[in-house]
Amino acid sequence: MRKPQQRARRYEKEQAKKHRGKAKGGPGQPDYTRGKVKAEVKNWQRPVHSGVVKKAKQNGVTEIVSSSRFTQPAIEEAKNAGITLILRGKRLT
């Protein structure tokens, strides 16, 4: 596994542990689950956009954790979809 992938996977596992979830990952899988909550973790330098929120909604994800920020359209889409956004440990929606 290449270094950026290792770093991303490590960040996903850290966030799963921090949010008391079980790390899953893999193609088509949420990054972690906690009971009925499915979550995606984004360790991006650029802001998370509304397309990510739409795709998460289609996959049944109810929580998105980001190390960067969210665009305003992404925040609005998440509010409409009932998805919780977490930015550096703080809930936005």
Residue pairs with C-beta under 8 A, 6 or more apart in sequence:
1 9
7 43
8 43
9 25
11 41
11 43
11 67
12 23
12 25
12 31
12 32
12 41
12 43
13 23
15 31
15 32
15 39
15 41
15 65
16 22
16 23
16 31
16 32
16 39
16 41
17 23
18 89
19 32
19 34
19 39
19 63
19 65
19 86
20 34
21 32
21 33
21 34
21 37
21 39
22 32
22 33
22 34
23 31
23 32
24 30
24 31
24 32
24 33
25 31
25 32
28 59
30 38
30 39
30 40
30 59
30 60
30 61
31 39
31 40
31 41
32 38
32 39
32 41
33 39
36 62
37 62
37 63
38 59
38 60
38 61
38 62
38 63
39 61
39 62
39 63
39 64
39 65
40 52
40 56
40 61
40 63
40 64
40 65
41 64
41 65
41 66
42 48
42 52
42 64
42 65
42 66
42 67
42 68
43 66
43 67
44 66
44 67
44 68
45 68
46 68
47 68
47 69
47 70
47 71
47 74
48 64
48 66
48 68
48 69
48 70
48 71
48 74
49 71
49 73
49 74
50 71
50 73
50 74
50 76
50 77
52 64
52 74
53 64
53 74
53 77
53 78
53 81
53 83
54 77
54 81
56 64
56 83
57 77
57 81
57 83
61 83
62 82
62 83
62 84
63 83
63 84
63 85
63 86
64 70
64 78
64 83
64 84
64 85
64 86
65 86
66 85
66 86
66 87
66 88
67 88
69 87
70 78
70 85
70 87
70 92
74 85
75 85
75 92
75 93
77 83
78 84
78 85
78 92
78 93
79 93
83 93
84 91
84 93
85 91
85 92
85 93
86 92
